[in-house]
Amino acid sequence: MNAIRDIVEVKSNHIVYDLPNGFSSGKVELIIMPVENNKILHSDKRRNKPRIRGSLRKYSNPSLMQLEKKAWSLAAQVKHAHS
C-alpha cells in the first residue's frame, strides 16, 4: 500500500494536490484534519527528529573495529576460498 501524508494550504475552500508519478489507484481515501499551530510543519520535521547517534554503542566490539577497513576483502576471500 502506498500512502502519502502532506500538509497543504486551503485556498477559497479548495485543495489542489498533484499525486506523484506511479501512484495509481481507482479510488483513494481522503482524510482532512485541521493542522494546529503547534504541530510540526514539513520545514521543521528534520530539526525535531529524535537523535539516534550512539544508541547502538553498547553492541559494539572495539576489538573488531580494526578489521572493519578490510572486512569486505576478507569476506570475499573466505567466500571464494570455499567455492
Sequence and secondary structure as in RCSB ss.txt:
>XXXX:A:sequence
MNAIRDIVEVKSNHIVYDLPNGFSSGKVELIIMPVENNKILHSDKRRNKPRIRGSLRKYSNPSLMQLEKKAWSLA
AQVKHAHS
>XXXX:A:secstr
          BTTB      TT   S          TTS  HHHHGGGS   TTTTGGG  GGGGGGGGGHHHHH
HHHHHH  
